[in-house]
């Protein structure tokens, strides 16, 4: 009896197993039965499952919804292959990240490749941002020399200079471009163009809209900072003709010397009684090119404007100074020429404001009454040093322009 029961049990078990295997086989056949199909693509957030997508940005995670998808082996977006995780692949859903690499060939297609070699194409756009141009190392660079641009999404860029002349790209990555200035370039915006868009610079290359001093045509008082003549091949090399410079072997605090000041007095200039700028102080920037070939360690640069008189105007009541201290976080040295921008709202210090005062007690009240300009190395030791140190600071193209 026991033996009979065991045999009966084994027979029953065999039938059940055969049924289970049959169901399993039918289930597998059902999964691959019919052609693979994509119904739609959506975001992976369950709370936004009704948010359908026709495209996505690089690196985004998406959910592909369809049928008979379980046999997929590869997914391509344009010409870039995605990384697949078998855990996230079922017959009806595939979760996959859009590749972060930039396509070389744009088809606006998603391609699924299956185990048998069949392919399924689906319209899907990878949204690669257009270029963003946020800055330039130096606005004044001679023809044949290299301009350094900064921004983002510089994917195989072209750089077009004013006049529609294309520059030669020396090197680039996602956030930087080194490009050689072509012959015949004039002033104007720079355009960066990629497959995915183009952008015009907000800055003006070789901006000449309000040049106050260029040290070629418009010069300062000759008994102050000397001018480097470009015909003598000075060191450092010019960025745009002649330039003024401060040079001294041992600069100490409160050391007022002619070679460490650069003063422009309008009454002695062919320009005459012309204001330094027009417009709102809040909308304007004081800008110039600078080259600092040796470490500048201490003693600030004071910059200020004065009225129409044969005088610097520093002692005028209510005069507002800027205190430029680029060495605050360590000795300052540049790699060639760079463009410096100081908002006119930073001209906020009275000459008698304390050294530690960062708020200031003054402001520019009326630009129409200011015609003179002074830039000078003058002030106390502030960077913790008490030793005099050498200074070599070159300045060109002093201007006031719109933000």
C-alpha positions as CSV (number, residue, x, y, z in Angstrom):
1,X,0.0,0.0,0.0
2,X,2.7,2.4,0.9
3,X,4.6,1.5,-2.3
4,X,1.4,2.1,-4.3
5,X,0.9,5.5,-2.7
6,X,4.5,6.4,-3.5
7,X,4.1,5.4,-7.1
8,X,0.8,7.3,-7.4
9,X,2.5,10.3,-5.8
10,X,5.4,10.1,-8.3
11,X,3.0,9.8,-11.2
12,X,1.1,12.9,-10.0
13,X,4.2,14.9,-9.4
14,X,5.4,14.0,-12.9
15,X,2.2,15.2,-14.4
16,X,2.4,18.5,-12.5
17,X,6.0,19.0,-13.5
18,X,5.1,18.4,-17.1
19,X,2.3,20.9,-16.8
20,X,4.6,23.5,-15.2
21,X,7.2,23.0,-17.9
22,X,4.6,23.3,-20.5
23,X,3.3,26.5,-19.0
24,X,6.8,27.8,-18.7
25,X,7.6,27.0,-22.3
26,X,4.3,28.7,-23.4
27,X,5.2,31.7,-21.3
28,X,8.6,32.0,-22.9
29,X,7.1,31.6,-26.3
30,X,4.5,34.2,-25.5
31,X,7.2,36.7,-24.4
32,X,9.1,36.5,-27.7
33,X,6.0,36.0,-29.8
34,X,5.3,38.9,-32.2
35,X,7.6,41.8,-33.2
36,X,9.1,44.1,-30.6
37,X,7.3,47.4,-30.3
38,X,7.8,50.6,-28.5
39,X,4.6,52.3,-27.3
40,X,6.1,55.4,-25.8
41,X,9.0,56.7,-23.6
42,X,8.4,58.3,-20.2
43,X,10.3,59.6,-17.2
44,X,11.2,57.1,-14.5
45,X,9.6,59.0,-11.6
46,X,6.4,57.0,-10.7
47,X,4.6,60.2,-9.7
48,X,5.1,61.5,-13.2
49,X,4.5,58.3,-15.2
50,X,2.1,60.2,-17.5
51,X,5.0,62.5,-18.6
52,X,5.8,61.2,-22.1
53,X,9.0,62.1,-23.8
54,X,10.1,62.7,-27.4
55,X,13.7,63.6,-26.3
56,X,15.9,63.9,-23.3
57,X,19.2,65.5,-22.2
58,X,22.5,63.6,-22.0
59,X,22.7,61.6,-18.8
60,X,19.0,61.5,-18.2
61,X,17.3,58.2,-17.1
62,X,14.3,57.2,-19.2
63,X,11.8,54.3,-19.3
64,X,11.0,52.7,-22.6
65,X,7.5,51.1,-22.6
66,X,6.4,48.5,-25.2
67,X,6.1,44.8,-25.8
68,X,8.5,41.9,-26.6
69,X,11.5,44.0,-25.5
70,X,13.1,41.4,-23.2
71,X,15.5,40.1,-25.8
72,X,17.3,43.5,-26.4
73,X,21.0,43.5,-26.3
74,X,22.0,47.0,-27.4
75,X,20.5,50.4,-27.4
76,X,21.9,53.3,-29.4
77,X,21.1,57.0,-29.2
78,X,22.3,58.5,-32.5
79,X,25.8,57.0,-32.8
80,X,26.3,56.5,-29.0
81,X,25.7,53.2,-27.3
82,X,24.0,53.2,-23.9
83,X,25.0,51.0,-21.0
84,X,22.4,48.3,-20.3
85,X,21.6,46.6,-16.9
86,X,19.8,43.3,-17.4
87,X,18.0,43.9,-14.1
88,X,16.2,46.8,-15.7
89,X,15.0,45.0,-18.8
90,X,11.7,43.2,-19.0
91,X,9.4,42.3,-21.9
92,X,7.4,45.5,-21.4
93,X,9.9,48.0,-19.9
94,X,13.5,49.0,-20.3
95,X,15.1,51.6,-18.0
96,X,18.2,53.1,-19.5
97,X,20.4,56.2,-19.2
98,X,20.9,58.4,-22.2
99,X,24.7,58.4,-23.0
100,X,26.6,61.4,-21.7
101,X,28.9,61.5,-24.7
102,X,28.2,63.9,-27.5
103,X,27.0,62.3,-30.8
104,X,29.2,62.7,-33.9
105,X,26.4,61.8,-36.2
106,X,22.9,63.1,-35.3
107,X,20.0,60.9,-36.5
108,X,17.5,61.7,-33.8
109,X,16.8,58.0,-33.6
110,X,16.9,55.4,-30.8
111,X,18.0,52.0,-32.1
112,X,17.3,48.7,-30.2
113,X,19.3,45.7,-31.3
114,X,18.0,42.3,-30.3
115,X,19.7,38.9,-29.8
116,X,18.8,37.7,-33.3
117,X,20.3,40.8,-34.9
118,X,17.0,42.5,-35.6
119,X,16.8,46.2,-35.1
120,X,14.0,48.5,-34.0
121,X,14.2,52.3,-34.7
122,X,12.2,54.9,-32.7
123,X,12.2,58.7,-33.1
124,X,13.9,60.1,-30.1
125,X,16.0,63.3,-29.8
126,X,19.0,63.7,-27.5
127,X,18.9,67.3,-26.4
128,X,22.5,68.5,-26.4
129,X,22.7,72.1,-25.1
130,X,23.9,74.8,-27.4
131,X,27.2,76.5,-26.5
132,X,27.4,79.0,-23.7
133,X,30.0,81.7,-23.9
134,X,30.6,83.4,-20.5
135,X,34.0,85.0,-20.7
136,X,37.3,85.8,-22.4
137,X,40.7,85.9,-20.8
138,X,41.7,89.0,-22.7
139,X,39.6,91.2,-25.0
140,X,42.6,92.6,-26.8
141,X,44.7,90.0,-28.5
142,X,46.7,90.7,-31.7
143,X,46.1,88.9,-35.0
144,X,47.9,85.6,-35.0
145,X,47.9,85.2,-31.2
146,X,45.6,83.0,-29.1
147,X,42.3,84.0,-27.5
148,X,41.1,81.9,-24.6
149,X,37.3,81.6,-24.3
150,X,35.4,80.1,-21.4
151,X,31.9,78.8,-21.1
152,X,30.2,75.4,-21.5
153,X,29.1,72.8,-24.1
154,X,31.9,73.5,-26.5
155,X,31.4,70.4,-28.6
156,X,33.5,70.5,-31.8
157,X,33.1,74.3,-31.9
158,X,33.7,76.9,-34.6
159,X,34.7,80.4,-33.6
160,X,33.7,83.3,-35.8
161,X,35.4,86.7,-35.2
162,X,34.0,90.1,-36.2
163,X,33.8,90.5,-39.9
164,X,32.7,86.9,-40.3
165,X,36.2,85.5,-40.2
166,X,36.6,82.0,-38.8
167,X,39.5,81.4,-36.3
168,X,41.7,78.4,-36.2
169,X,41.0,76.2,-33.1
170,X,44.2,75.4,-31.3
171,X,42.6,73.2,-28.6
172,X,39.2,72.9,-26.9
173,X,37.4,70.9,-24.2
174,X,33.8,71.2,-22.9
175,X,34.4,74.5,-21.1
176,X,37.4,76.1,-22.8
177,X,38.5,77.1,-26.3
178,X,41.9,78.3,-27.4
179,X,41.6,79.9,-30.8
180,X,44.0,81.8,-33.0
181,X,42.8,85.3,-34.0
182,X,42.6,85.5,-37.8
183,X,44.2,88.3,-39.9
184,X,42.0,91.3,-40.5
185,X,39.9,90.9,-37.3
186,X,38.2,94.1,-36.1
187,X,36.2,95.0,-33.0
188,X,32.8,93.3,-32.3
189,X,31.2,90.3,-30.7
190,X,32.6,86.8,-31.1
191,X,30.4,83.9,-32.2
192,X,30.8,80.3,-31.0
193,X,28.9,77.7,-33.1
194,X,28.4,73.9,-32.7
195,X,26.2,71.4,-34.3
196,X,23.7,72.1,-31.5
197,X,23.5,75.9,-31.7
198,X,25.4,79.1,-31.6
199,X,25.9,82.0,-29.3
200,X,27.2,85.6,-29.6
201,X,29.4,87.1,-26.9
202,X,28.0,89.8,-24.7
203,X,31.5,91.2,-24.5
204,X,33.0,93.1,-27.4
205,X,36.3,91.8,-28.7
206,X,38.7,94.8,-28.9
207,X,36.0,97.0,-27.5
208,X,36.5,100.6,-28.7
209,X,33.2,102.1,-27.6
210,X,34.6,104.4,-24.9
211,X,38.4,104.2,-24.8
212,X,39.7,106.7,-22.3
213,X,43.4,105.9,-22.6
214,X,45.1,103.6,-25.1
215,X,48.7,105.0,-24.6
216,X,49.0,105.4,-28.3
217,X,46.6,108.2,-29.3
218,X,45.2,109.0,-25.9
219,X,47.9,109.4,-23.3
220,X,48.3,110.4,-19.7
221,X,50.7,112.9,-18.0
222,X,54.2,112.1,-19.2
223,X,55.8,112.6,-15.9
224,X,53.8,109.7,-14.4
225,X,54.0,106.0,-15.3
226,X,56.2,105.5,-18.4
227,X,54.9,104.1,-21.7
228,X,56.4,101.0,-23.3
229,X,56.9,101.7,-27.0
230,X,55.9,98.7,-29.1
231,X,58.6,99.4,-31.7
232,X,61.3,98.7,-29.1
233,X,60.0,95.1,-28.4
234,X,59.4,95.7,-24.7
235,X,58.9,92.9,-22.2
236,X,56.2,91.8,-21.8
237,X,55.1,92.1,-25.4
238,X,52.2,94.4,-26.0
239,X,48.6,93.3,-26.4
240,X,47.6,96.5,-28.4
241,X,50.3,99.0,-29.2
242,X,51.9,101.1,-26.4
243,X,51.1,100.5,-22.7
244,X,51.8,102.2,-19.4
245,X,53.5,100.4,-16.6
246,X,54.4,100.6,-12.9
247,X,57.9,99.3,-12.2
248,X,59.8,99.6,-9.0
249,X,62.4,97.5,-7.1
250,X,61.0,98.0,-3.6
251,X,57.4,99.3,-3.1
252,X,56.5,100.3,0.5
253,X,53.4,101.5,2.1
254,X,52.1,105.0,1.3
255,X,54.8,105.5,-1.2
256,X,53.7,108.2,-3.6
257,X,56.1,108.3,-6.5
258,X,55.6,109.4,-10.1
259,X,56.5,106.1,-11.7
260,X,53.8,104.4,-9.5
261,X,51.0,106.7,-10.6
262,X,49.2,107.1,-13.9
263,X,47.4,110.4,-14.1
264,X,45.2,111.8,-16.9
265,X,44.3,115.5,-16.7
266,X,41.6,116.4,-19.3
267,X,42.6,120.1,-19.5
268,X,45.9,119.1,-21.0
269,X,44.4,116.6,-23.5
270,X,43.0,117.1,-27.0
271,X,39.7,115.6,-25.7
272,X,39.1,118.6,-23.4
273,X,36.2,118.7,-21.0
274,X,34.6,115.4,-21.8
275,X,33.1,113.2,-19.0
276,X,34.6,109.8,-18.5
277,X,31.3,108.2,-19.3
278,X,27.5,108.7,-19.7
279,X,24.8,106.6,-18.1
280,X,23.9,105.1,-14.7
281,X,26.8,104.2,-12.4
282,X,25.0,100.9,-11.7
283,X,25.1,100.0,-15.4
284,X,28.8,100.7,-16.1
285,X,32.1,98.9,-15.6
286,X,35.7,100.2,-15.5
287,X,37.7,97.9,-17.6
288,X,41.3,97.6,-18.7
289,X,44.0,95.0,-19.8
290,X,46.7,94.1,-17.3
291,X,49.9,92.1,-17.4
292,X,51.6,91.3,-14.1
293,X,54.8,89.2,-15.0
294,X,56.1,89.1,-11.4
295,X,54.3,88.5,-8.1
296,X,52.4,91.4,-6.8
297,X,52.2,90.8,-3.1
298,X,50.9,93.8,-1.2
299,X,49.9,97.5,-1.4
300,X,46.6,98.1,-3.2
301,X,45.9,99.9,-6.5
302,X,43.7,103.0,-6.0
303,X,41.6,104.1,-9.0
304,X,39.6,107.3,-9.0
305,X,38.2,110.1,-11.2
306,X,38.5,113.8,-10.8
307,X,36.9,117.0,-12.1
308,X,38.1,119.1,-15.0
309,X,41.2,120.5,-13.4
310,X,45.0,120.2,-13.6
311,X,45.0,118.0,-10.5
312,X,44.4,114.3,-9.7
313,X,41.4,115.1,-7.5
314,X,42.1,112.5,-4.7
315,X,41.7,115.1,-2.0
316,X,38.5,116.5,-3.4
317,X,35.6,116.2,-0.8
318,X,33.3,113.3,-1.5
319,X,35.6,111.7,-4.1
320,X,35.0,108.0,-4.5
321,X,37.9,105.6,-4.9
322,X,38.1,101.9,-5.9
323,X,40.6,99.8,-4.0
324,X,41.8,96.9,-6.2
325,X,43.5,94.2,-4.2
326,X,43.8,91.0,-6.4
327,X,46.5,89.6,-4.1
328,X,44.0,89.2,-1.2
329,X,44.1,85.4,-1.5
330,X,47.8,85.2,-2.3
331,X,50.4,86.8,-4.6
332,X,48.9,87.9,-7.9
333,X,50.6,87.1,-11.2
334,X,49.1,86.8,-14.7
335,X,49.8,84.4,-17.5
336,X,50.1,87.2,-20.1
337,X,47.5,89.9,-20.6
338,X,44.1,89.6,-19.0
339,X,41.0,91.8,-19.0
340,X,40.0,93.3,-15.6
341,X,36.5,94.6,-14.9
342,X,35.5,96.7,-11.9
343,X,31.9,97.8,-11.5
344,X,31.6,101.5,-11.0
345,X,29.6,100.7,-7.8
346,X,32.9,99.5,-6.4
347,X,34.2,103.0,-6.4
348,X,32.9,103.4,-2.9
349,X,35.8,104.5,-0.6
350,X,36.7,107.9,0.7
351,X,40.4,108.5,1.0
352,X,40.1,108.5,4.8
353,X,38.1,105.2,5.1
354,X,39.9,102.7,7.3
355,X,42.0,99.9,5.9
356,X,39.7,97.2,7.2
357,X,36.6,98.9,6.0
358,X,35.1,96.9,3.1
359,X,31.8,98.8,3.0
360,X,33.0,102.3,2.2
361,X,31.5,105.7,2.8
362,X,31.4,107.2,-0.6
363,X,30.0,106.7,-4.1
364,X,30.1,108.3,-7.5
365,X,27.4,111.0,-7.6
366,X,27.7,112.6,-11.0
367,X,29.7,111.2,-13.8
368,X,29.1,114.3,-16.0
369,X,31.4,116.3,-13.8
370,X,34.3,113.8,-13.8
371,X,36.9,114.0,-16.6
372,X,40.2,113.0,-15.0
373,X,41.5,109.5,-14.2
374,X,44.2,108.3,-11.8
375,X,45.5,104.7,-11.2
376,X,48.2,104.3,-8.6
377,X,49.9,101.9,-6.3
378,X,49.2,103.5,-3.0
379,X,48.2,102.4,0.5
380,X,49.3,100.4,3.6
381,X,50.7,96.9,3.8
382,X,47.6,94.7,4.0
383,X,48.6,91.2,3.1
384,X,50.6,90.5,6.3
385,X,53.9,91.6,4.8
386,X,56.1,94.4,6.2
387,X,58.9,94.1,3.6
388,X,59.1,96.2,0.5
389,X,58.8,94.1,-2.7
390,X,59.3,94.7,-6.4
391,X,56.4,95.5,-8.6
392,X,55.9,95.3,-12.4
393,X,52.3,96.0,-13.6
394,X,51.5,96.8,-17.2
395,X,48.2,98.5,-18.2
396,X,46.4,99.2,-21.5
397,X,43.1,100.3,-23.0
398,X,41.5,102.0,-20.0
399,X,37.8,102.3,-20.7
400,X,34.3,102.5,-19.2
401,X,31.7,100.3,-20.9
402,X,28.2,98.9,-20.2
403,X,27.9,95.7,-18.2
